[in-house]
Amino acid sequence: MNVTCKEGETIHLKCETIEKSFPAQWSKDGLDIDINCGKFSKHQNGNKFQLTIRSAKQRDSGCYSVNVNGRIRNVYVTIRAYFTKPLKDIYCTEGETVEFRCKSIEPTALVEWSKNVNVINHERCFIEQEQHTNKLKIRYAEPNDSGCYCICVNARISEAFLYVKDYFISSLCDVTCKEGETALFNCEAIENGMVVKWYKDDKEVQSDRYIVEQNGQTYQLTIQNGEPTDTGFYSKSVNGRTRTAFLMVEGKLD
């Protein structure tokens, strides 16, 4: 007799002899089963014997044997994967939209998505559920979105990693200069020829003293003859990706 079940279920293997006997010896694929590991438990009531396999996983599939007084019987156990299409690792570049997708062998009921153990609740994340399929979409992926993503469907779990590559090879750094000096912000992206905009305190920079330059993948903002009023947060947006740094212009001492 063979036994087939779904991943996550509990299996009971039973047999009965014609007489009372010594305790049975259970094995899997020729190796004794470790009853102390917590996954397996065995029970005997007179001439009735039982082996229980808890929270079955695919690796629990195999040939199980019971040996009672030298008599052996075998049964082959097959554990069907609960996810016919489990989550897969994703590699992307900052700013892209990514989608995790998995499919289970039965319509989903209780579903929970998490990242690094924390339940996902973010305005850029969208969850979709339709019969056997579950999706998690992350818009405008950021480097800090990288991590281990997990879906728990009907108490079964599938995991995968998201790797988000930083769009900028080098980013903006805070700058301090004295009044009258020149301040320089620059950064390097992984692409060239992109549309770039510079902002000061969320307003696009507009001044004859502000010079915007681009050389291949390098983007630069030069502030000539720095004034104390130039102090503030400067941001650059390249193809929708943004980085921010602070400029401090120290006034001259009287």
HUBEL-V985606 format. One record per pair of residues at least 24 apart in sequence whose ideal C-beta (glycine too) atoms are under 7 Angstrom apart, sorted by the first residue. I is the first residue (numbers start at 0). J is the second residue. If there is no record, write none. Layout:
BEGIN
I&J  I&J
END
This chain:
BEGIN
0&74  1&74  1&75  1&77  2&74  2&76  3&77  3&79  4&55  4&78  5&79  5&81  5&104  6&55  6&56  6&57  6&78  6&79  6&80  6&81  6&155  7&54  7&55  7&81  7&154  7&155  8&55  9&51  9&52  9&53  10&52  10&55  10&76  11&49  11&51  12&49  12&50  12&63  12&74  13&48  13&49  14&48  14&65  14&72  15&46  15&47  16&46  16&67  18&46  19&45  19&46  20&46  20&67  20&68  21&68  23&48  23&65  23&66  23&67  24&66  25&50  25&63  25&65  26&64  27&61  27&62  27&63  28&61  28&62  79&104  81&155  82&157  85&157  86&148  86&150  86&157  86&158  86&159  87&159  88&159  88&160  89&159  89&161  90&162  91&140  91&163  92&164  92&166  93&140  93&141  93&142  93&163  93&164  93&165  93&166  93&240  94&139  94&140  94&166  94&238  94&239  94&240  95&140  96&136  96&137  96&138  96&139  96&140  97&137  97&140  97&161  98&134  98&135  98&136  99&134  99&135  99&148  99&159  100&132  100&134  101&133  101&150  101&157  102&131  102&132  103&131  103&152  105&131  106&130  106&131  107&131  107&133  107&152  107&153  108&153  109&153  110&150  110&152  111&151  112&150  113&149  114&146  114&147  114&148  115&146  115&147  166&240  167&242  170&242  171&235  171&242  171&243  171&244  172&244  173&244  173&245  174&244  174&246  175&247  175&249  176&225  176&248  177&249  178&225  178&226  178&227  178&248  178&249  178&250  178&251  179&224  179&225  180&225  181&221  181&222  181&223  181&225  182&222  182&225  182&246  183&219  183&221  184&219  184&220  184&233  184&244  185&217  185&218  185&219  186&218  186&235  186&242  187&216  187&217  188&216  188&218  188&237  189&216  190&216  191&215  191&216  193&237  193&238  194&238  195&235  195&236  195&237  196&236  197&233  197&235  198&233  198&234  199&231  199&233  200&231  200&232
END
